């Protein structure tokens, strides 16, 4: 007998029953102590808004694996930039490449960072700051009725003149990616009235954010019956975010704290709300 193609899911009318449990987790996880243990700290480390934008972007796209390792590698990269990412990137030329020599984080190499910095340099010179570029991207996406990150990928990579390998670091929903790292960046920069997220961007409302789908968020969403799809891809992001909007239409991404929090905090999930008990 073939395996089921989807996990069991909770009935839509029962999703609001999860709100008190998930909201209580948010109050425990979205606290000041979260910042120092998460790559979001790089948006809190600088006073200059462009430094925040750029340091946060690298922190997000490098957010693979253990958070302490990510923090250590982003710290190294910021040190190589003299802890002035806006100045370093804004004035960067091929002659400055020695500052990046030997840098590596997972599949990120010195060459990848070099070309990403060149792209950002061109964007800064054309738009003035990174948010202005995002605003232009969103306007195009709305006009074309196209997903934001797919448009961002196309526009961002239009400045790229380097090797094909660097392109894989900037996800696109049109290629099926969950786009977790880019939506993590947008959660950090778009959400307002948060202890953790900075709200430095005003170009889009939090209601348009999608859930940053990592393996922990996906696993707990499936346990609770909020996600039936078995693949961690763009279709899964759409499915989960649509259901989270039933809980907070104006701020669905806040439930990243609840679902991620189940993986990092000592929280017992009541048996009666677990839909897929075989998922550990």
Secondary structure, DSSP 4 states (H G I P E B T S, - for coil): -PPPSB-----GGGGGGGHHHHHHHHHHHSSHHHHTTSTTHHHHS-SSHHHHHHHHHHHHHT--S-HHHHHHHHHHHHHHTTT-HHHHHHT--GGGGGGGTT-EETTEEHHHHHHHHHHHHHHHHHHSSHHHHHHHHHHHHHHHT--HHHHHHHHHHTT--S-GGGGGGS--GGGT---HHHHHHHHHHH--S-SSS-----SS-GGG------HHHHHHHHHTTS--BSS-SHHHHHHHHHHHTTT-TT-GGGHHHHHHHHHHS--PPPGGG-S-TT--
